Amino acid sequence: MPATLSEFDLIKAFFEGVGPKTDVVGLGVGDDCAVISIPSDKSLCISMDTMVEGIHFLPGSPPQKIAYRALAAAMSDLAAMGAEPSHFTLSLTLPVSNYEWLSEFSLGLKTLADQFHFPLVGGDTTKGPLTISLQVHGLIPTGQALMRSGAKVGDIIAVTGTLGDAGAALTILDRVDDKLLTDGQSFLLNRYYYPSPRIVQGLQLRLLASACIDISDGLLADASHIAEKSKVELEIDSESLPMSEALLVEQAGNACGFALSAGDDYELLFTISESNWEILNEQKTSHIYTKIGRVNEGSGVVVKNNIQSSKSMGYKHFE
């Protein structure tokens, strides 16, 4: 196999067959267009994410890891809407068409795509600075999409998983020798490179939660979107934030600050009524969910018991 490949050889070698075939996909990679059949009782959810080398990941980052992370991050938007993954497209801009790099990159995509029965159906490749753009599509019963605008006064505020891990990993991303990492540092790096798209939890929450968003820019930043869209105040208790042992050990002086403001965890933040919270806690996966606050009358986001001041409201492009 040559060190570099033409555009069409590249697509055929690495991207045909990523993700299994499904009933929805009539025609995937290899033609001018994909052909998709949407069931009559379903609506299509669409989201696009772009990651740029030097902005979203370090130059020279392992291609298998950045592919997995990019797809998981995009899928997190589907989870936040309560959508079931259907198919995705990829636009990949590359400085060179290196065989070894592409082999690892496609493996990262395939690992996650196979896990969620999520086929790649098309896209584009071009030459330029390394940029990964993914458009993900998911299906949802018509009228059942989770949105940011449904939070009600009296609702519980809750999250999935633990917070702040990926943000803390940014402080050690440049450490290339795995042998020098502590177990806690390795855990944080895995949380950064291998986020878990909360698809299963999104499906659970679809008929239970009143509002939902994925935490990509940080808890406070994303909570403010729910507060704005729902016209309520979100009161978050910093003493209730779920934090991993690794974060507490590696960032003992500012663990709460990371949990409040750091992004890239791709957990779900949602609001839910008291009665539905009780139903949710009867599920076998109830350990994944943590109550962190309450929805009140008013506007914006308020943090209680915050002994570690967090000046940042999360990541924003162009600021």
C-alpha positions in Angstrom: 0.0 0.0 0.0 1.5 3.4 -1.0 2.4 5.9 1.7 -0.1 8.4 0.2 -3.4 7.7 -1.5 -5.7 9.5 -3.9 -9.0 10.9 -2.6 -11.1 8.0 -4.0 -8.6 5.3 -3.0 -8.6 6.8 0.5 -12.4 6.7 0.8 -12.5 3.1 -0.4 -9.7 1.9 1.8 -10.7 3.5 5.1 -14.3 4.7 5.1 -16.4 2.3 3.2 -17.9 -0.1 5.7 -17.5 2.0 8.9 -20.5 1.1 11.0 -22.9 -1.8 10.1 -25.6 -1.6 7.5 -29.1 -0.7 8.8 -32.6 -0.7 7.5 -32.7 3.1 7.5 -29.6 3.3 5.1 -30.6 2.3 1.6 -27.3 3.5 0.1 -24.2 4.6 1.9 -20.6 5.4 1.0 -19.6 5.0 -2.6 -22.1 7.0 -4.6 -22.9 10.7 -5.2 -25.5 10.7 -2.4 -26.6 8.5 0.5 -30.2 7.3 0.4 -32.0 7.3 3.8 -35.4 6.0 4.6 -37.0 7.8 7.6 -39.9 5.9 9.2 -43.2 7.8 9.0 -43.6 8.0 12.8 -40.1 9.4 13.4 -38.4 12.8 13.2 -34.8 13.3 12.2 -32.4 15.0 14.6 -29.3 16.6 13.0 -26.2 18.1 14.5 -22.7 19.0 13.2 -19.4 19.3 15.2 -16.0 20.4 13.9 -12.7 19.8 15.6 -9.5 21.6 14.4 -5.9 20.6 15.2 -4.4 23.1 17.6 -7.8 24.3 18.9 -9.6 21.1 19.9 -6.6 18.7 20.1 -2.9 19.0 20.2 -0.8 18.7 17.0 0.4 15.1 16.7 -2.4 13.7 18.8 -3.0 9.9 18.3 -5.4 9.6 15.3 -7.4 6.7 16.8 -8.1 8.7 19.9 -9.1 11.9 18.2 -11.4 10.1 15.8 -13.2 8.4 18.7 -13.4 11.6 20.7 -14.7 13.6 17.7 -17.5 11.1 17.0 -18.4 10.7 20.7 -18.6 14.4 21.1 -20.9 14.7 18.1 -23.1 11.8 19.3 -23.5 13.5 22.6 -25.8 16.1 21.0 -28.1 13.2 19.9 -28.1 11.9 23.5 -29.1 15.3 24.8 -32.2 15.2 22.5 -33.1 11.7 23.4 -32.4 10.5 19.9 -31.3 7.1 18.7 -28.2 7.2 16.4 -29.1 6.5 12.8 -26.2 7.5 10.5 -23.4 10.1 10.1 -21.2 11.8 7.6 -17.6 12.9 7.8 -15.7 15.8 6.2 -12.0 15.3 6.7 -9.3 17.8 5.7 -5.8 16.4 5.8 -2.3 17.9 5.2 -1.3 14.6 3.6 -3.1 11.3 2.9 -0.8 9.1 5.1 -1.8 5.4 5.1 -0.7 4.7 8.7 -2.5 7.7 10.1 -5.7 7.0 8.2 -5.7 3.4 9.3 -5.6 4.4 12.9 -8.2 7.2 12.4 -10.7 4.9 10.7 -10.2 2.3 13.5 -11.2 5.0 16.1 -14.4 5.8 14.1 -15.2 2.1 13.5 -14.9 1.2 17.2 -17.6 3.6 18.3 -19.7 3.3 15.1 -20.0 -0.5 15.5 -20.8 -0.2 19.2 -23.9 2.0 18.5 -24.8 0.4 15.1 -24.1 3.8 13.6 -23.0 3.7 9.9 -21.0 6.3 8.0 -22.9 7.1 4.9 -20.8 9.7 3.1 -18.9 12.9 3.4 -15.8 14.6 1.8 -12.0 14.6 1.9 -9.8 17.5 1.0 -6.3 18.8 1.5 -5.5 21.4 4.1 -4.9 21.9 7.9 -6.2 18.9 9.8 -9.9 19.4 10.5 -12.6 16.9 11.4 -16.3 17.7 10.7 -19.0 15.2 11.6 -22.7 15.5 11.0 -24.7 13.1 13.1 -28.3 12.0 12.5 -30.6 10.4 14.9 -34.3 9.3 15.0 -36.8 10.2 17.6 -40.6 9.5 17.9 -42.3 12.6 16.5 -43.0 15.2 19.2 -40.8 13.6 21.9 -37.5 15.4 21.4 -35.8 16.6 24.6 -35.1 20.3 24.5 -33.5 23.1 26.6 -36.8 25.0 27.1 -38.9 22.7 29.3 -37.4 23.2 32.8 -40.1 24.0 35.4 -39.9 25.7 38.8 -39.5 23.0 41.4 -37.7 20.6 39.1 -34.6 18.8 40.3 -31.3 19.5 38.4 -29.2 16.4 37.8 -26.3 15.2 35.7 -24.9 11.9 34.4 -21.4 10.6 35.3 -18.7 12.7 36.9 -17.7 16.3 36.0 -14.4 18.1 35.4 -12.3 15.0 34.3 -11.6 16.0 30.7 -10.9 19.6 31.7 -8.3 18.4 34.2 -6.7 16.2 31.5 -5.9 19.3 29.5 -3.2 20.1 32.1 -1.3 16.9 31.2 -2.0 16.3 27.5 1.5 17.1 26.5 2.9 14.3 28.7 3.7 11.7 26.0 5.4 9.1 28.2 2.6 6.9 29.6 5.1 5.2 32.0 5.4 8.5 34.0 1.7 8.9 34.5 -0.1 8.1 37.7 -3.2 6.0 37.6 -5.3 9.1 38.2 -3.7 10.9 35.3 -4.3 8.0 33.0 -7.9 7.9 34.1 -8.3 11.6 33.3 -6.7 11.3 29.9 -9.0 8.4 29.0 -12.0 10.5 30.0 -10.7 13.2 27.6 -10.0 10.9 24.6 -12.8 8.4 25.2 -15.9 10.2 26.4 -19.0 8.0 26.8 -21.9 9.4 24.6 -24.9 9.0 26.9 -27.2 7.6 24.3 -28.8 5.0 26.6 -29.4 7.6 29.3 -30.8 10.0 26.7 -33.4 7.4 25.7 -34.3 6.8 29.4 -34.7 10.6 30.0 -36.8 11.2 26.8 -40.1 10.6 28.6 -38.9 11.7 32.1 -36.8 14.8 31.9 -38.3 18.3 31.3 -35.1 19.8 29.7 -31.7 18.5 28.7 -28.4 19.6 27.3 -25.0 17.9 26.9 -22.1 19.4 28.9 -19.5 20.4 26.2 -18.5 23.9 27.3 -18.7 23.4 31.0 -21.5 23.0 33.6 -22.1 26.7 34.3 -22.1 27.6 30.6 -24.5 24.9 29.6 -26.7 25.4 32.6 -27.1 29.0 31.5 -28.6 27.8 28.2 -31.3 25.9 29.9 -32.0 28.8 32.2 -32.3 31.2 29.3 -34.5 29.0 27.1 -36.7 27.9 30.0 -36.9 31.4 31.6 -36.0 30.1 35.1 -33.1 30.1 37.6 -30.9 27.1 38.0 -29.5 26.8 41.5 -26.6 24.4 41.7 -25.2 23.1 44.9 -21.4 22.8 44.5 -21.2 20.3 47.4 -23.3 17.8 45.4 -21.2 17.8 42.2 -20.1 14.2 41.3 -16.4 14.2 41.0 -14.1 11.2 40.3 -11.4 10.1 42.8 -8.8 10.9 40.1 -10.0 14.5 39.9 -10.1 14.9 43.6 -6.5 13.6 44.0 -4.9 15.2 40.9 -6.6 18.6 41.3 -7.3 18.7 45.0 -7.1 22.5 45.2 -9.5 23.2 42.4 -11.5 20.0 41.7 -14.8 21.9 42.2 -13.6 24.6 39.8 -13.0 22.1 37.1 -16.4 20.4 37.8 -18.2 23.7 37.5 -16.4 25.2 34.5 -14.4 22.7 32.5 -15.8 21.3 29.3 -15.4 18.2 27.1 -16.9 15.7 29.6 -20.0 15.3 27.3 -22.2 14.3 30.2 -25.9 15.2 30.3 -27.3 18.0 32.4 -31.1 17.8 32.8 -34.1 18.9 34.8 -36.7 16.5 36.0 -39.8 16.6 38.3 -39.7 15.0 41.7 -42.0 12.2 40.7 -40.1 11.4 37.6 -36.8 11.5 39.6 -38.2 8.7 41.8 -39.0 6.7 38.7 -35.5 7.3 37.3 -34.0 6.1 40.5 -35.8 2.8 40.2 -33.8 2.0 37.1 -30.7 -0.3 37.2 -28.6 2.5 36.0 -29.7 5.0 38.7 -26.1 5.2 40.0 -25.1 7.2 36.9 -27.4 10.1 37.9 -26.7 12.7 40.6 -29.0 15.4 41.9 -27.1 18.7 41.9 -29.7 21.4 42.4 -33.1 22.9 42.0 -35.0 25.0 39.5 -36.3 28.3 40.9 -38.2 31.3 39.7 -35.9 33.9 38.3 -33.1 33.8 35.7 -29.5 32.7 35.2 -27.4 30.3 37.2 -26.7 30.5 41.0 -24.0 28.4 42.7 -24.4 27.4 46.4 -21.6 26.5 48.8 -18.9 27.3 46.3 -15.7 27.5 48.4 -13.5 27.3 45.4 -14.4 30.4 43.3 -14.8 29.7 39.6 -14.3 32.8 37.5 -14.9 31.0 34.2 -18.3 30.3 32.8 -16.9 27.8 30.4 -15.3 27.8 27.0 -16.5 30.1 24.2 -15.0 30.4 20.7 -13.7 33.8 19.6 -13.3 35.0 23.2 
